[in-house]
Amino acid sequence: MRRQGLVRPREGRVIGGVCAGLGRRFGLGPWQARILFVLILMLLPGSQVLIYPVLWILMPSEEPTGPMVGAATG
């Protein structure tokens, strides 16, 4: 999924970062993606109980890009 651009960003997460990652991948803002995700899932009641956790597991977390906080200097 990382090759396809589907990663959970470190910033902009509310729960797991799934909607923020989907929004980033498809050129939407995080809140636009969340609203669209909820609207789509309202068409299929109960599907969010299955879809969100599966995406949370399958989408890798974004790797840190800057220096690690609290890293030992030596």
PQR file with spaces between the fields and no chain letter, atoms N, CA, C, O and H, PARSE charges and radii, in Angstrom:
ATOM       1  N    MET     1       0.822   -1.190    0.000 -0.4000 1.5000
ATOM       2  CA   MET     1       0.000    0.000    0.000 -0.0000 2.0000
ATOM       3  C    MET     1       0.869    1.259    0.000  0.5500 1.7000
ATOM       4  O    MET     1       0.465    2.301   -0.516 -0.5500 1.4000
ATOM       5  N    ARG     2       2.060    1.152    0.581 -0.4000 1.5000
ATOM       6  CA   ARG     2       2.951    2.303    0.634 -0.0000 2.0000
ATOM       7  C    ARG     2       3.329    2.754   -0.775  0.5500 1.7000
ATOM       8  O    ARG     2       3.442    3.954   -1.022 -0.5500 1.4000
ATOM       9  H    ARG     2       2.388    0.306    1.000  0.4000 1.0000
ATOM      10  N    ARG     3       3.529    1.807   -1.712 -0.4000 1.5000
ATOM      11  CA   ARG     3       3.879    2.146   -3.089 -0.0000 2.0000
ATOM      12  C    ARG     3       2.753    2.895   -3.787  0.5500 1.7000
ATOM      13  O    ARG     3       3.010    3.682   -4.698 -0.5500 1.4000
ATOM      14  H    ARG     3       3.438    0.832   -1.511  0.4000 1.0000
ATOM      15  N    GLN     4       1.520    2.665   -3.379 -0.4000 1.5000
ATOM      16  CA   GLN     4       0.363    3.325   -3.974 -0.0000 2.0000
ATOM      17  C    GLN     4       0.079    4.666   -3.309  0.5500 1.7000
ATOM      18  O    GLN     4      -0.873    5.350   -3.685 -0.5500 1.4000
ATOM      19  H    GLN     4       1.312    2.025   -2.639  0.4000 1.0000
ATOM      20  N    GLY     5       0.883    5.047   -2.336 -0.4000 1.5000
ATOM      21  CA   GLY     5       0.693    6.325   -1.657 -0.0000 2.0000
ATOM      22  C    GLY     5      -0.288    6.276   -0.509  0.5500 1.7000
ATOM      23  O    GLY     5      -0.683    7.323    0.005 -0.5500 1.4000
ATOM      24  H    GLY     5       1.656    4.491   -2.031  0.4000 1.0000
ATOM      25  N    LEU     6      -0.692    5.090   -0.093 -0.4000 1.5000
ATOM      26  CA   LEU     6      -1.639    4.968    1.020 -0.0000 2.0000
ATOM      27  C    LEU     6      -0.879    4.716    2.316  0.5500 1.7000
ATOM      28  O    LEU     6      -0.529    3.581    2.640 -0.5500 1.4000
ATOM      29  H    LEU     6      -0.372    4.240   -0.511  0.4000 1.0000
ATOM      30  N    VAL     7      -0.632    5.794    3.046 -0.4000 1.5000
ATOM      31  CA   VAL     7       0.003    5.701    4.356 -0.0000 2.0000
ATOM      32  C    VAL     7      -0.787    6.566    5.329  0.5500 1.7000
ATOM      33  O    VAL     7      -1.454    7.523    4.935 -0.5500 1.4000
ATOM      34  H    VAL     7      -0.916    6.716    2.782  0.4000 1.0000
ATOM      35  N    ARG     8      -0.700    6.212    6.595 -0.4000 1.5000
ATOM      36  CA   ARG     8      -1.350    7.003    7.634 -0.0000 2.0000
ATOM      37  C    ARG     8      -0.366    8.080    8.093  0.5500 1.7000
ATOM      38  O    ARG     8       0.660    7.753    8.690 -0.5500 1.4000
ATOM      39  H    ARG     8      -0.158    5.435    6.915  0.4000 1.0000
ATOM      40  N    PRO     9      -0.658    9.362    7.825 -0.5600 1.5000
ATOM      41  CA   PRO     9       0.292   10.419    8.183  0.2800 2.0000
ATOM      42  C    PRO     9       0.437   10.572    9.688  0.5500 1.7000
ATOM      43  O    PRO     9      -0.472   10.243   10.450 -0.5500 1.4000
ATOM      44  N    ARG    10       1.582   11.072   10.101 -0.4000 1.5000
ATOM      45  CA   ARG    10       1.827   11.294   11.530 -0.0000 2.0000
ATOM      46  C    ARG    10       1.068   12.516   12.039  0.5500 1.7000
ATOM      47  O    ARG    10       0.704   12.573   13.214 -0.5500 1.4000
ATOM      48  H    ARG    10       2.320   11.339    9.482  0.4000 1.0000
ATOM      49  N    GLU    11       0.826   13.494   11.163 -0.4000 1.5000
ATOM      50  CA   GLU    11       0.114   14.707   11.565 -0.0000 2.0000
ATOM      51  C    GLU    11      -1.278   14.698   10.955  0.5500 1.7000
ATOM      52  O    GLU    11      -1.474   14.188    9.852 -0.5500 1.4000
ATOM      53  H    GLU    11       1.122   13.447   10.209  0.4000 1.0000
ATOM      54  N    GLY    12      -2.241   15.260   11.668 -0.4000 1.5000
ATOM      55  CA   GLY    12      -3.604   15.343   11.164 -0.0000 2.0000
ATOM      56  C    GLY    12      -4.454   14.137   11.519  0.5500 1.7000
ATOM      57  O    GLY    12      -5.577   14.009   11.031 -0.5500 1.4000
ATOM      58  H    GLY    12      -2.082   15.674   12.564  0.4000 1.0000
ATOM      59  N    ARG    13      -3.943   13.261   12.351 -0.4000 1.5000
ATOM      60  CA   ARG    13      -4.712   12.088   12.773 -0.0000 2.0000
ATOM      61  C    ARG    13      -5.762   12.489   13.794  0.5500 1.7000
ATOM      62  O    ARG    13      -5.550   13.387   14.609 -0.5500 1.4000
ATOM      63  H    ARG    13      -3.031   13.365   12.748  0.4000 1.0000
ATOM      64  N    VAL    14      -6.896   11.808   13.736 -0.4000 1.5000
ATOM      65  CA   VAL    14      -7.902   11.961   14.784 -0.0000 2.0000
ATOM      66  C    VAL    14      -7.958   10.660   15.577  0.5500 1.7000
ATOM      67  O    VAL    14      -7.856   10.678   16.804 -0.5500 1.4000
ATOM      68  H    VAL    14      -7.068   11.078   13.074  0.4000 1.0000
ATOM      69  N    ILE    15      -8.116    9.548   14.896 -0.4000 1.5000
ATOM      70  CA   ILE    15      -8.095    8.249   15.576 -0.0000 2.0000
ATOM      71  C    ILE    15      -6.854    7.486   15.113  0.5500 1.7000
ATOM      72  O    ILE    15      -5.876    7.363   15.851 -0.5500 1.4000
ATOM      73  H    ILE    15      -8.198    9.534   13.900  0.4000 1.0000
ATOM      74  N    GLY    16      -6.909    6.981   13.890 -0.4000 1.5000
ATOM      75  CA   GLY    16      -5.783    6.195   13.399 -0.0000 2.0000
ATOM      76  C    GLY    16      -5.105    6.790   12.184  0.5500 1.7000
ATOM      77  O    GLY    16      -4.060    6.298   11.758 -0.5500 1.4000
ATOM      78  H    GLY    16      -7.703    7.081   13.291  0.4000 1.0000
ATOM      79  N    GLY    17      -5.670    7.825   11.624 -0.4000 1.5000
ATOM      80  CA   GLY    17      -5.066    8.452   10.454 -0.0000 2.0000
ATOM      81  C    GLY    17      -5.514    7.883    9.132  0.5500 1.7000
ATOM      82  O    GLY    17      -4.973    8.246    8.088 -0.5500 1.4000
ATOM      83  H    GLY    17      -6.518    8.225   11.970  0.4000 1.0000
ATOM      84  N    VAL    18      -6.498    6.992    9.155 -0.4000 1.5000
ATOM      85  CA   VAL    18      -6.961    6.354    7.924 -0.0000 2.0000
ATOM      86  C    VAL    18      -7.566    7.377    6.968  0.5500 1.7000
ATOM      87  O    VAL    18      -7.189    7.424    5.797 -0.5500 1.4000
ATOM      88  H    VAL    18      -6.937    6.697   10.003  0.4000 1.0000
ATOM      89  N    CYS    19      -8.494    8.190    7.447 -0.4000 1.5000
ATOM      90  CA   CYS    19      -9.143    9.179    6.567 -0.0000 2.0000
ATOM      91  C    CYS    19      -8.162   10.248    6.114  0.5500 1.7000
ATOM      92  O    CYS    19      -8.238   10.708    4.975 -0.5500 1.4000
ATOM      93  H    CYS    19      -8.801    8.152    8.397  0.4000 1.0000
ATOM      94  N    ALA    20      -7.244   10.650    6.981 -0.4000 1.5000
ATOM      95  CA   ALA    20      -6.228   11.630    6.582 -0.0000 2.0000
ATOM      96  C    ALA    20      -5.347   11.050    5.483  0.5500 1.7000
ATOM      97  O    ALA    20      -4.984   11.759    4.545 -0.5500 1.4000
ATOM      98  H    ALA    20      -7.182   10.276    7.907  0.4000 1.0000
ATOM      99  N    GLY    21      -5.002    9.778    5.587 -0.4000 1.5000
ATOM     100  CA   GLY    21      -4.203    9.128    4.556 -0.0000 2.0000
ATOM     101  C    GLY    21      -4.951    8.971    3.246  0.5500 1.7000
ATOM     102  O    GLY    21      -4.380    9.169    2.173 -0.5500 1.4000
ATOM     103  H    GLY    21      -5.298    9.203    6.349  0.4000 1.0000
ATOM     104  N    LEU    22      -6.225    8.618    3.327 -0.4000 1.5000
ATOM     105  CA   LEU    22      -7.038    8.506    2.115 -0.0000 2.0000
ATOM     106  C    LEU    22      -7.200    9.868    1.452  0.5500 1.7000
ATOM     107  O    LEU    22      -7.134    9.984    0.228 -0.5500 1.4000
ATOM     108  H    LEU    22      -6.689    8.457    4.198  0.4000 1.0000
ATOM     109  N    GLY    23      -7.414   10.899    2.268 -0.4000 1.5000
ATOM     110  CA   GLY    23      -7.546   12.250    1.730 -0.0000 2.0000
ATOM     111  C    GLY    23      -6.282   12.706    1.038  0.5500 1.7000
ATOM     112  O    GLY    23      -6.334   13.282   -0.049 -0.5500 1.4000
ATOM     113  H    GLY    23      -7.467   10.805    3.262  0.4000 1.0000
ATOM     114  N    ARG    24      -5.152   12.451    1.661 -0.4000 1.5000
ATOM     115  CA   ARG    24      -3.869   12.834    1.065 -0.0000 2.0000
ATOM     116  C    ARG    24      -3.659   12.116   -0.262  0.5500 1.7000
ATOM     117  O    ARG    24      -3.195   12.717   -1.231 -0.5500 1.4000
ATOM     118  H    ARG    24      -5.110   11.983    2.544  0.4000 1.0000
ATOM     119  N    ARG    25      -3.998   10.840   -0.305 -0.4000 1.5000
ATOM     120  CA   ARG    25      -3.798   10.040   -1.516 -0.0000 2.0000
ATOM     121  C    ARG    25      -4.658   10.545   -2.673  0.5500 1.7000
ATOM     122  O    ARG    25      -4.214   10.552   -3.821 -0.5500 1.4000
ATOM     123  H    ARG    25      -4.375   10.352    0.483  0.4000 1.0000
ATOM     124  N    PHE    26      -5.893   10.967   -2.372 -0.4000 1.5000
ATOM     125  CA   PHE    26      -6.823   11.373   -3.417 -0.0000 2.0000
ATOM     126  C    PHE    26      -6.964   12.885   -3.547  0.5500 1.7000
ATOM     127  O    PHE    26      -7.883   13.366   -4.209 -0.5500 1.4000
ATOM     128  H    PHE    26      -6.254   10.961   -1.440  0.4000 1.0000
ATOM     129  N    GLY    27      -6.057   13.643   -2.917 -0.4000 1.5000
ATOM     130  CA   GLY    27      -6.032   15.089   -3.087 -0.0000 2.0000
ATOM     131  C    GLY    27      -7.113   15.840   -2.337  0.5500 1.7000
ATOM     132  O    GLY    27      -7.549   16.901   -2.783 -0.5500 1.4000
ATOM     133  H    GLY    27      -5.310   13.253   -2.379  0.4000 1.0000
ATOM     134  N    LEU    28      -7.551   15.315   -1.213 -0.4000 1.5000
ATOM     135  CA   LEU    28      -8.563   15.969   -0.379 -0.0000 2.0000
ATOM     136  C    LEU    28      -7.945   16.362    0.947  0.5500 1.7000
ATOM     137  O    LEU    28      -6.925   15.809    1.358 -0.5500 1.4000
ATOM     138  H    LEU    28      -7.197   14.453   -0.850  0.4000 1.0000
ATOM     139  N    GLY    29      -8.564   17.314    1.609 -0.4000 1.5000
ATOM     140  CA   GLY    29      -8.156   17.646    2.966 -0.0000 2.0000
ATOM     141  C    GLY    29      -8.634   16.559    3.917  0.5500 1.7000
ATOM     142  O    GLY    29      -9.544   15.799    3.584 -0.5500 1.4000
ATOM     143  H    GLY    29      -9.393   17.763    1.276  0.4000 1.0000
ATOM     144  N    PRO    30      -8.026   16.478    5.104 -0.5600 1.5000
ATOM     145  CA   PRO    30      -8.428   15.435    6.056  0.2800 2.0000
ATOM     146  C    PRO    30      -9.914   15.484    6.414  0.5500 1.7000
ATOM     147  O    PRO    30     -10.569   14.444    6.482 -0.5500 1.4000
ATOM     148  N    TRP    31     -10.451   16.689    6.644 -0.4000 1.5000
ATOM     149  CA   TRP    31     -11.869   16.777    7.032 -0.0000 2.0000
ATOM     150  C    TRP    31     -12.790   16.467    5.868  0.5500 1.7000
ATOM     151  O    TRP    31     -13.857   15.885    6.064 -0.5500 1.4000
ATOM     152  H    TRP    31      -9.919   17.534    6.589  0.4000 1.0000
ATOM     153  N    GLN    32     -12.401   16.841    4.668 -0.4000 1.5000
ATOM     154  CA   GLN    32     -13.197   16.477    3.494 -0.0000 2.0000
ATOM     155  C    GLN    32     -13.241   14.962    3.343  0.5500 1.7000
ATOM     156  O    GLN    32     -14.292   14.396    3.044 -0.5500 1.4000
ATOM     157  H    GLN    32     -11.534   17.314    4.509  0.4000 1.0000
ATOM     158  N    ALA    33     -12.108   14.307    3.546 -0.4000 1.5000
ATOM     159  CA   ALA    33     -12.050   12.850    3.440 -0.0000 2.0000
ATOM     160  C    ALA    33     -12.889   12.195    4.529  0.5500 1.7000
ATOM     161  O    ALA    33     -13.561   11.196    4.269 -0.5500 1.4000
ATOM     162  H    ALA    33     -11.254   14.767    3.788  0.4000 1.0000
ATOM     163  N    ARG    34     -12.863   12.738    5.740 -0.4000 1.5000
ATOM     164  CA   ARG    34     -13.658   12.164    6.836 -0.0000 2.0000
ATOM     165  C    ARG    34     -15.149   12.268    6.544  0.5500 1.7000
ATOM     166  O    ARG    34     -15.898   11.313    6.750 -0.5500 1.4000
ATOM     167  H    ARG    34     -12.318   13.549    5.951  0.4000 1.0000
ATOM     168  N    ILE    35     -15.569   13.421    6.068 -0.4000 1.5000
ATOM     169  CA   ILE    35     -16.995   13.619    5.765 -0.0000 2.0000
ATOM     170  C    ILE    35     -17.419   12.693    4.632  0.5500 1.7000
ATOM     171  O    ILE    35     -18.476   12.066    4.704 -0.5500 1.4000
ATOM     172  H    ILE    35     -14.961   14.197    5.901  0.4000 1.0000
ATOM     173  N    LEU    36     -16.602   12.605    3.591 -0.4000 1.5000
ATOM     174  CA   LEU    36     -16.909   11.713    2.467 -0.0000 2.0000
ATOM     175  C    LEU    36     -16.945   10.255    2.920  0.5500 1.7000
ATOM     176  O    LEU    36     -17.818    9.496    2.498 -0.5500 1.4000
ATOM     177  H    LEU    36     -15.744   13.115    3.532  0.4000 1.0000
ATOM     178  N    PHE    37     -16.003    9.861    3.774 -0.4000 1.5000
ATOM     179  CA   PHE    37     -15.951    8.499    4.306 -0.0000 2.0000
ATOM     180  C    PHE    37     -17.236    8.175    5.065  0.5500 1.7000
ATOM     181  O    PHE    37     -17.815    7.104    4.882 -0.5500 1.4000
ATOM     182  H    PHE    37     -15.294   10.478    4.117  0.4000 1.0000
ATOM     183  N    VAL    38     -17.676    9.094    5.909 -0.4000 1.5000
ATOM     184  CA   VAL    38     -18.904    8.881    6.688 -0.0000 2.0000
ATOM     185  C    VAL    38     -20.113    8.809    5.765  0.5500 1.7000
ATOM     186  O    VAL    38     -20.972    7.945    5.942 -0.5500 1.4000
ATOM     187  H    VAL    38     -17.206    9.964    6.057  0.4000 1.0000
ATOM     188  N    LEU    39     -20.193    9.706    4.783 -0.4000 1.5000
ATOM     189  CA   LEU    39     -21.326    9.693    3.856 -0.0000 2.0000
ATOM     190  C    LEU    39     -21.394    8.393    3.067  0.5500 1.7000
ATOM     191  O    LEU    39     -22.473    7.829    2.886 -0.5500 1.4000
ATOM     192  H    LEU    39     -19.496   10.408    4.639  0.4000 1.0000
ATOM     193  N    ILE    40     -20.255    7.921    2.601 -0.4000 1.5000
ATOM     194  CA   ILE    40     -20.231    6.657    1.850 -0.0000 2.0000
ATOM     195  C    ILE    40     -20.633    5.494    2.750  0.5500 1.7000
ATOM     196  O    ILE    40     -21.379    4.610    2.328 -0.5500 1.4000
ATOM     197  H    ILE    40     -19.379    8.379    2.748  0.4000 1.0000
ATOM     198  N    LEU    41     -20.145    5.493    3.980 -0.4000 1.5000
ATOM     199  CA   LEU    41     -20.460    4.393    4.882 -0.0000 2.0000
ATOM     200  C    LEU    41     -21.906    4.422    5.361  0.5500 1.7000
ATOM     201  O    LEU    41     -22.429    3.404    5.815 -0.5500 1.4000
ATOM     202  H    LEU    41     -19.540    6.211    4.322  0.4000 1.0000
ATOM     203  N    MET    42     -22.556    5.583    5.263 -0.4000 1.5000
ATOM     204  CA   MET    42     -23.979    5.657    5.620 -0.0000 2.0000
ATOM     205  C    MET    42     -24.827    4.916    4.593  0.5500 1.7000
ATOM     206  O    MET    42     -25.939    4.479    4.890 -0.5500 1.4000
ATOM     207  H    MET    42     -22.130    6.410    4.894  0.4000 1.0000
ATOM     208  N    LEU    43     -24.288    4.778    3.378 -0.4000 1.5000
ATOM     209  CA   LEU    43     -24.998    4.011    2.349 -0.0000 2.0000
ATOM     210  C    LEU    43     -24.976    2.517    2.656  0.5500 1.7000
ATOM     211  O    LEU    43     -25.882    1.780    2.269 -0.5500 1.4000
ATOM     212  H    LEU    43     -23.384    5.132    3.138  0.4000 1.0000
ATOM     213  N    LEU    44     -23.933    2.079    3.355 -0.4000 1.5000
ATOM     214  CA   LEU    44     -23.788    0.675    3.732 -0.0000 2.0000
ATOM     215  C    LEU    44     -23.699    0.584    5.251  0.5500 1.7000
ATOM     216  O    LEU    44     -22.598    0.463    5.788 -0.5500 1.4000
ATOM     217  H    LEU    44     -23.197    2.678    3.670  0.4000 1.0000
ATOM     218  N    PRO    45     -24.830    0.637    5.962 -0.5600 1.5000
ATOM     219  CA   PRO    45     -24.805    0.653    7.429  0.2800 2.0000
ATOM     220  C    PRO    45     -24.056   -0.541    8.017  0.5500 1.7000
ATOM     221  O    PRO    45     -24.213   -1.679    7.575 -0.5500 1.4000
ATOM     222  N    GLY    46     -23.238   -0.247    9.026 -0.4000 1.5000
ATOM     223  CA   GLY    46     -22.477   -1.289    9.698 -0.0000 2.0000
ATOM     224  C    GLY    46     -21.145   -1.578    9.058  0.5500 1.7000
ATOM     225  O    GLY    46     -20.302   -2.236    9.669 -0.5500 1.4000
ATOM     226  H    GLY    46     -23.110    0.677    9.385  0.4000 1.0000
ATOM     227  N    SER    47     -20.925   -1.105    7.836 -0.4000 1.5000
ATOM     228  CA   SER    47     -19.684   -1.421    7.146 -0.0000 2.0000
ATOM     229  C    SER    47     -18.484   -0.736    7.792  0.5500 1.7000
ATOM     230  O    SER    47     -17.365   -1.240    7.699 -0.5500 1.4000
ATOM     231  H    SER    47     -21.610   -0.571    7.340  0.4000 1.0000
ATOM     232  N    GLN    48     -18.703    0.424    8.454 -0.4000 1.5000
ATOM     233  CA   GLN    48     -17.589    1.118    9.068 -0.0000 2.0000
ATOM     234  C    GLN    48     -16.952    0.309   10.185  0.5500 1.7000
ATOM     235  O    GLN    48     -15.772    0.485   10.490 -0.5500 1.4000
ATOM     236  H    GLN    48     -19.612    0.834    8.529  0.4000 1.0000
ATOM     237  N    VAL    49     -17.726   -0.573   10.791 -0.4000 1.5000
ATOM     238  CA   VAL    49     -17.195   -1.429   11.846 -0.0000 2.0000
ATOM     239  C    VAL    49     -16.147   -2.376   11.278  0.5500 1.7000
ATOM     240  O    VAL    49     -15.236   -2.792   11.994 -0.5500 1.4000
ATOM     241  H    VAL    49     -18.685   -0.716   10.543  0.4000 1.0000
ATOM     242  N    LEU    50     -16.263   -2.716   10.019 -0.4000 1.5000
ATOM     243  CA   LEU    50     -15.319   -3.619    9.370 -0.0000 2.0000
ATOM     244  C    LEU    50     -14.272   -2.867    8.555  0.5500 1.7000
ATOM     245  O    LEU    50     -13.088   -3.196    8.629 -0.5500 1.4000
ATOM     246  H    LEU    50     -17.002   -2.378    9.437  0.4000 1.0000
ATOM     247  N    ILE    51     -14.676   -1.879    7.788 -0.4000 1.5000
ATOM     248  CA   ILE    51     -13.775   -1.225    6.838 -0.0000 2.0000
ATOM     249  C    ILE    51     -12.683   -0.417    7.528  0.5500 1.7000
ATOM     250  O    ILE    51     -11.513   -0.548    7.172 -0.5500 1.4000
ATOM     251  H    ILE    51     -15.637   -1.611    7.727  0.4000 1.0000
ATOM     252  N    TYR    52     -13.034    0.418    8.508 -0.4000 1.5000
ATOM     253  CA   TYR    52     -12.032    1.283    9.136 -0.0000 2.0000
ATOM     254  C    TYR    52     -10.922    0.472    9.813  0.5500 1.7000
ATOM     255  O    TYR    52      -9.748    0.753    9.574 -0.5500 1.4000
ATOM     256  H    TYR    52     -13.986    0.524    8.798  0.4000 1.0000
ATOM     257  N    PRO    53     -11.249   -0.531   10.655 -0.5600 1.5000
ATOM     258  CA   PRO    53     -10.166   -1.302   11.284  0.2800 2.0000
ATOM     259  C    PRO    53      -9.298   -2.066   10.272  0.5500 1.7000
ATOM     260  O    PRO    53      -8.091   -2.207   10.471 -0.5500 1.4000
ATOM     261  N    VAL    54      -9.909   -2.553    9.201 -0.4000 1.5000
ATOM     262  CA   VAL    54      -9.125   -3.265    8.182 -0.0000 2.0000
ATOM     263  C    VAL    54      -8.151   -2.298    7.518  0.5500 1.7000
ATOM     264  O    VAL    54      -6.982   -2.632    7.328 -0.5500 1.4000
ATOM     265  H    VAL    54     -10.889   -2.438    9.040  0.4000 1.0000
ATOM     266  N    LEU    55      -8.622   -1.095    7.161 -0.4000 1.5000
ATOM     267  CA   LEU    55      -7.730   -0.102    6.570 -0.0000 2.0000
ATOM     268  C    LEU    55      -6.652    0.326    7.562  0.5500 1.7000
ATOM     269  O    LEU    55      -5.511    0.560    7.164 -0.5500 1.4000
ATOM     270  H    LEU    55      -9.572   -0.823    7.315  0.4000 1.0000
ATOM     271  N    TRP    56      -6.990    0.433    8.833 -0.4000 1.5000
ATOM     272  CA   TRP    56      -6.030    0.822    9.861 -0.0000 2.0000
ATOM     273  C    TRP    56      -4.899   -0.204    9.931  0.5500 1.7000
ATOM     274  O    TRP    56      -3.733    0.154   10.093 -0.5500 1.4000
ATOM     275  H    TRP    56      -7.917    0.243    9.157  0.4000 1.0000
ATOM     276  N    ILE    57      -5.254   -1.471    9.809 -0.4000 1.5000
ATOM     277  CA   ILE    57      -4.249   -2.537    9.861 -0.0000 2.0000
ATOM     278  C    ILE    57      -3.419   -2.575    8.583  0.5500 1.7000
ATOM     279  O    ILE    57      -2.200   -2.741    8.643 -0.5500 1.4000
ATOM     280  H    ILE    57      -6.202   -1.762    9.678  0.4000 1.0000
ATOM     281  N    LEU    58      -4.064   -2.422    7.430 -0.4000 1.5000
ATOM     282  CA   LEU    58      -3.371   -2.561    6.152 -0.0000 2.0000
ATOM     283  C    LEU    58      -2.530   -1.347    5.771  0.5500 1.7000
ATOM     284  O    LEU    58      -1.497   -1.496    5.117 -0.5500 1.4000
ATOM     285  H    LEU    58      -5.054   -2.286    7.382  0.4000 1.0000
ATOM     286  N    MET    59      -2.955   -0.146    6.170 -0.4000 1.5000
ATOM     287  CA   MET    59      -2.215    1.062    5.794 -0.0000 2.0000
ATOM     288  C    MET    59      -1.046    1.270    6.750  0.5500 1.7000
ATOM     289  O    MET    59      -1.253    1.411    7.955 -0.5500 1.4000
ATOM     290  H    MET    59      -3.794   -0.025    6.701  0.4000 1.0000
ATOM     291  N    PRO    60       0.176    1.292    6.231 -0.5600 1.5000
ATOM     292  CA   PRO    60       1.326    1.503    7.120  0.2800 2.0000
ATOM     293  C    PRO    60       1.383    2.941    7.604  0.5500 1.7000
ATOM     294  O    PRO    60       0.891    3.855    6.943 -0.5500 1.4000
ATOM     295  N    SER    61       1.986    3.125    8.756 -0.4000 1.5000
ATOM     296  CA   SER    61       2.168    4.465    9.300 -0.0000 2.0000
ATOM     297  C    SER    61       3.301    5.151    8.551  0.5500 1.7000
ATOM     298  O    SER    61       4.266    4.512    8.131 -0.5500 1.4000
ATOM     299  H    SER    61       2.386    2.382    9.293  0.4000 1.0000
ATOM     300  N    GLU    62       3.166    6.453    8.392 -0.4000 1.5000
ATOM     301  CA   GLU    62       4.189    7.230    7.706 -0.0000 2.0000
ATOM     302  C    GLU    62       5.484    7.191    8.512  0.5500 1.7000
ATOM     303  O    GLU    62       5.467    7.283    9.740 -0.5500 1.4000
ATOM     304  H    GLU    62       2.382    6.972    8.732  0.4000 1.0000
ATOM     305  N    GLU    63       6.583    7.056    7.819 -0.4000 1.5000
ATOM     306  CA   GLU    63       7.869    7.004    8.493 -0.0000 2.0000
ATOM     307  C    GLU    63       8.313    8.406    8.867  0.5500 1.7000
ATOM     308  O    GLU    63       8.073    9.355    8.120 -0.5500 1.4000
ATOM     309  H    GLU    63       6.596    6.981    6.822  0.4000 1.0000
ATOM     310  N    PRO    64       8.958    8.545   10.013 -0.5600 1.5000
ATOM     311  CA   PRO    64       9.413    9.874   10.422  0.2800 2.0000
ATOM     312  C    PRO    64      10.432   10.425    9.433  0.5500 1.7000
ATOM     313  O    PRO    64      11.267    9.687    8.911 -0.5500 1.4000
ATOM     314  N    THR    65      10.354   11.740    9.180 -0.4000 1.5000
ATOM     315  CA   THR    65      11.260   12.347    8.209 -0.0000 2.0000
ATOM     316  C    THR    65      12.340   13.180    8.871  0.5500 1.7000
ATOM     317  O    THR    65      13.425   13.336    8.310 -0.5500 1.4000
ATOM     318  H    THR    65       9.675   12.339    9.605  0.4000 1.0000
ATOM     319  N    GLY    66      12.073   13.711   10.036 -0.4000 1.5000
ATOM     320  CA   GLY    66      13.038   14.574   10.711 -0.0000 2.0000
ATOM     321  C    GLY    66      13.807   13.811   11.765  0.5500 1.7000
ATOM     322  O    GLY    66      13.656   12.597   11.899 -0.5500 1.4000
ATOM     323  H    GLY    66      11.192   13.584   10.492  0.4000 1.0000
ATOM     324  N    PRO    67      14.643   14.530   12.524 -0.5600 1.5000
ATOM     325  CA   PRO    67      15.384   13.866   13.614  0.2800 2.0000
ATOM     326  C    PRO    67      14.421   13.369   14.680  0.5500 1.7000
ATOM     327  O    PRO    67      13.410   14.007   14.976 -0.5500 1.4000
ATOM     328  N    MET    68      14.746   12.249   15.234 -0.4000 1.5000
ATOM     329  CA   MET    68      13.887   11.643   16.262 -0.0000 2.0000
ATOM     330  C    MET    68      13.954   12.460   17.539  0.5500 1.7000
ATOM     331  O    MET    68      15.032   12.882   17.958 -0.5500 1.4000
ATOM     332  H    MET    68      15.567   11.731   14.994  0.4000 1.0000
ATOM     333  N    VAL    69      12.806   12.681   18.155 -0.4000 1.5000
ATOM     334  CA   VAL    69      12.746   13.401   19.414 -0.0000 2.0000
ATOM     335  C    VAL    69      13.294   12.497   20.509  0.5500 1.7000
ATOM     336  O    VAL    69      12.894   11.339   20.625 -0.5500 1.4000
ATOM     337  H    VAL    69      11.931   12.339   17.814  0.4000 1.0000
ATOM     338  N    GLY    70      14.192   13.017   21.296 -0.4000 1.5000
ATOM     339  CA   GLY    70      14.748   12.244   22.394 -0.0000 2.0000
ATOM     340  C    GLY    70      15.852   11.293   21.968  0.5500 1.7000
ATOM     341  O    GLY    70      16.266   10.442   22.756 -0.5500 1.4000
ATOM     342  H    GLY    70      14.518   13.958   21.202  0.4000 1.0000
ATOM     343  N    ALA    71      16.335   11.416   20.748 -0.4000 1.5000
ATOM     344  CA   ALA    71      17.406   10.549   20.285 -0.0000 2.0000
ATOM     345  C    ALA    71      18.695   10.924   20.995  0.5500 1.7000
ATOM     346  O    ALA    71      18.978   12.100   21.223 -0.5500 1.4000
ATOM     347  H    ALA    71      15.999   12.108   20.108  0.4000 1.0000
ATOM     348  N    ALA    72      19.457    9.920   21.333 -0.4000 1.5000
ATOM     349  CA   ALA    72      20.722   10.142   22.015 -0.0000 2.0000
ATOM     350  C    ALA    72      21.738   10.738   21.042  0.5500 1.7000
ATOM     351  O    ALA    72      21.852   10.300   19.897 -0.5500 1.4000
ATOM     352  H    ALA    72      19.226    8.965   21.147  0.4000 1.0000
ATOM     353  N    THR    73      22.452   11.714   21.505 -0.4000 1.5000
ATOM     354  CA   THR    73      23.506   12.297   20.668 -0.0000 2.0000
ATOM     355  C    THR    73      24.836   11.796   21.178  0.5500 1.7000
ATOM     356  O    THR    73      25.032   11.595   22.377 -0.5500 1.4000
ATOM     357  H    THR    73      22.359   12.070   22.434  0.4000 1.0000
ATOM     358  N    GLY    74      25.720   11.603   20.268 -0.4000 1.5000
ATOM     359  CA   GLY    74      26.870   10.976   20.773 -0.0000 2.0000
ATOM     360  C    GLY    74      28.147   11.322   20.304  0.5500 1.7000
ATOM     361  O    GLY    74      29.145   10.762   20.759 -0.5500 1.4000
ATOM     362  H    GLY    74      25.561   11.765   19.295  0.4000 1.0000
